[in-house]
Amino acid sequence: MLLATRGTNHSGALSDTAGRLGKEQWRIFVRRALFSIIMYYAMGVSAVKIALAADHGGFRLKNEIKLFLEQRGHEILDCGCDCADSVDYPDYAVPAAQAVLDGRCARAILVCGTGIGMSIAANKMSDIRCALVHDTFSAKATREHNDTNVLALGERVIGPGLALEIVAIWVDTPFSEDGRHARRIAKISALE
């Protein structure tokens, strides 16, 4: 299996990840990755195109998420940024959210230092339902109950292990389509 042996990825991405992690962190990474792969196939989730964007405070985590999602078979539209130079988060949140609105992507994931700025910027756009999430329960609930189409994360708030777990749950969880949830979303949409 590709993930079972350290450093055997053809692209070298896992080898790079393994080099940055200690032995125990690498074991945790592999365990979580295998769990995500098993859950992915067990749930029958199909691959979707996802827009990713970050500012200077979130670009490292965005790149980890990009690798993770690509390994799971998702197509990625990377809206930047890729540097530690100070940039303005709306300049990156808006193109990613717009990709969802115009149908180029099914969903988007935004990362900044706290996730707050990105989520505020995205939620200014009609028909975007962006949730700032830092725990797995909220990741599942926001998809099931709120049919969120954009996820915001804070690189300075959570580590990559939890972030990838949140991303996997959020991407894999469908909207429940329960009448009460759809009714509430319709009321929110009427406010726009």
C-alpha positions as CSV (number, residue, x, y, z in Angstrom):
1,M,0.0,0.0,0.0
2,L,1.2,3.5,-0.9
3,L,0.9,4.9,2.6
4,A,2.2,1.9,4.5
5,T,5.8,2.4,3.5
6,R,7.6,5.6,4.3
7,G,8.8,7.6,1.4
8,T,7.4,5.5,-1.5
9,N,5.1,8.1,-3.1
10,H,6.1,8.7,-6.7
11,S,5.6,12.5,-6.3
12,G,7.8,12.6,-3.2
13,A,5.1,14.4,-1.3
14,L,4.8,11.7,1.4
15,S,8.5,11.5,1.6
16,D,8.7,15.2,2.3
17,T,5.9,14.9,4.9
18,A,7.7,12.0,6.5
19,G,10.9,14.0,6.7
20,R,9.2,16.8,8.6
21,L,7.5,14.6,11.1
22,G,9.0,12.6,14.0
23,K,8.5,8.8,14.1
24,E,5.4,9.0,16.3
25,Q,3.9,11.8,14.4
26,W,4.4,9.9,11.2
27,R,2.6,6.9,12.6
28,I,-0.3,9.1,13.6
29,F,-0.4,10.6,10.1
30,V,-0.4,7.2,8.4
31,R,-3.1,5.9,10.8
32,R,-5.3,8.9,10.1
33,A,-4.7,8.7,6.4
34,L,-5.5,5.0,6.3
35,F,-8.7,5.6,8.3
36,S,-9.7,8.4,5.9
37,I,-9.2,6.2,2.9
38,I,-11.2,3.3,4.4
39,M,-14.0,5.7,5.4
40,Y,-13.9,7.3,2.0
41,Y,-14.5,4.0,0.1
42,A,-16.8,2.6,2.8
43,M,-19.1,5.6,2.4
44,G,-19.0,5.5,-1.3
45,V,-18.2,9.2,-1.5
46,S,-17.4,10.4,-5.0
47,A,-14.6,12.8,-5.8
48,V,-15.5,16.4,-6.3
49,K,-13.7,19.6,-7.4
50,I,-12.8,21.8,-4.4
51,A,-11.4,25.3,-4.4
52,L,-8.7,26.1,-1.9
53,A,-7.5,29.5,-0.7
54,A,-5.4,30.9,2.0
55,D,-3.7,34.1,3.1
56,H,-0.1,34.3,4.5
57,G,-1.3,32.9,7.9
58,G,-2.8,29.8,6.4
59,F,-0.9,28.8,3.3
60,R,1.1,26.0,4.9
61,L,-2.1,24.3,6.1
62,K,-3.7,24.9,2.8
63,N,-0.9,23.0,1.1
64,E,-1.3,20.1,3.5
65,I,-5.0,20.0,2.8
66,K,-4.3,20.2,-1.0
67,L,-2.0,17.1,-0.8
68,F,-4.5,15.2,1.4
69,L,-7.5,15.9,-0.9
70,E,-5.5,15.0,-4.0
71,Q,-4.5,11.7,-2.5
72,R,-8.2,11.1,-1.9
73,G,-8.9,11.6,-5.6
74,H,-10.4,15.2,-5.5
75,E,-9.6,17.7,-8.1
76,I,-8.3,21.0,-6.6
77,L,-8.5,24.6,-7.8
78,D,-5.8,26.4,-5.9
79,C,-6.7,30.1,-5.6
80,G,-3.5,30.9,-3.7
81,C,-1.6,32.3,-1.8
82,D,1.7,30.4,-1.5
83,C,3.9,32.6,0.5
84,A,4.5,34.1,3.9
85,D,4.3,37.7,2.5
86,S,1.5,39.7,4.1
87,V,-1.6,39.6,1.8
88,D,-5.3,40.5,2.2
89,Y,-7.5,37.5,2.9
90,P,-10.6,38.8,0.9
91,D,-8.4,38.7,-2.2
92,Y,-8.2,35.0,-1.9
93,A,-11.5,34.1,-0.2
94,V,-13.6,35.7,-2.9
95,P,-12.2,33.9,-5.9
96,A,-12.6,30.5,-4.1
97,A,-16.1,31.3,-3.1
98,Q,-16.9,32.5,-6.6
99,A,-15.7,29.2,-8.0
100,V,-18.5,27.5,-6.0
101,L,-21.1,30.1,-7.1
102,D,-20.3,29.8,-10.8
103,G,-20.2,25.9,-10.6
104,R,-16.5,25.4,-11.3
105,C,-16.2,23.8,-7.9
106,A,-18.6,21.9,-5.6
107,R,-17.2,23.4,-2.4
108,A,-14.3,25.5,-1.1
109,I,-12.0,25.4,1.8
110,L,-10.4,28.7,3.1
111,V,-7.5,29.0,5.6
112,C,-6.1,32.0,7.4
113,G,-4.5,32.5,10.8
114,T,-7.8,32.1,12.7
115,G,-10.3,31.3,9.9
116,I,-12.4,34.3,11.0
117,G,-11.4,36.8,8.3
118,M,-11.8,34.3,5.5
119,S,-15.2,33.2,6.8
120,I,-16.5,36.8,7.1
121,A,-15.3,37.6,3.6
122,A,-16.9,34.5,2.1
123,N,-20.2,35.0,3.9
124,K,-20.6,38.4,2.4
125,M,-21.3,36.6,-0.9
126,S,-24.9,35.6,-1.7
127,D,-25.6,31.8,-1.6
128,I,-22.3,31.1,0.2
129,R,-22.7,29.3,3.5
130,C,-19.3,29.3,5.1
131,A,-18.7,27.7,8.5
132,L,-15.6,28.3,10.7
133,V,-14.9,24.9,12.1
134,H,-12.2,23.7,14.6
135,D,-13.8,20.4,15.8
136,T,-15.1,17.3,14.2
137,F,-18.6,17.5,15.6
138,S,-19.2,20.9,14.0
139,A,-17.7,19.7,10.7
140,K,-20.3,17.0,10.4
141,A,-23.2,19.1,11.8
142,T,-22.5,22.0,9.5
143,R,-22.8,19.8,6.4
144,E,-25.8,17.8,7.7
145,H,-27.8,20.6,9.1
146,N,-26.6,23.8,7.3
147,D,-25.5,22.4,3.9
148,T,-22.4,24.5,4.0
149,N,-20.5,24.9,0.8
150,V,-17.4,26.6,2.2
151,L,-15.3,25.6,5.2
152,A,-13.0,28.0,7.0
153,L,-10.1,26.8,9.2
154,G,-7.5,28.6,11.3
155,E,-3.9,27.4,10.9
156,R,-2.8,29.1,14.1
157,V,-5.8,27.5,16.0
158,I,-5.6,23.8,15.1
159,G,-2.8,21.5,13.9
160,P,-2.7,19.7,10.6
161,G,-3.8,16.3,12.0
162,L,-7.1,17.7,13.3
163,A,-7.5,19.9,10.3
164,L,-7.3,16.9,7.9
165,E,-9.8,15.0,10.1
166,I,-12.2,18.0,9.9
167,V,-11.7,18.3,6.1
168,A,-12.4,14.5,5.6
169,I,-15.6,14.6,7.6
170,W,-16.8,17.9,6.0
171,V,-16.1,16.7,2.5
172,D,-17.7,13.2,3.1
173,T,-20.8,14.3,5.0
174,P,-23.9,14.9,2.8
175,F,-26.7,17.3,3.6
176,S,-29.5,15.5,5.4
177,E,-32.2,17.1,3.3
178,D,-34.5,16.9,6.3
179,G,-37.4,19.3,5.7
180,R,-36.6,21.3,8.8
181,H,-33.0,21.9,7.8
182,A,-34.0,22.8,4.2
183,R,-36.7,25.2,5.5
184,R,-34.1,27.0,7.7
185,I,-31.6,27.3,4.9
186,A,-34.4,28.8,2.7
187,K,-35.1,31.4,5.4
188,I,-31.4,32.3,5.4
189,S,-31.3,32.6,1.6
190,A,-34.3,34.9,1.8
191,L,-32.3,37.4,3.9
192,E,-29.7,37.9,1.1
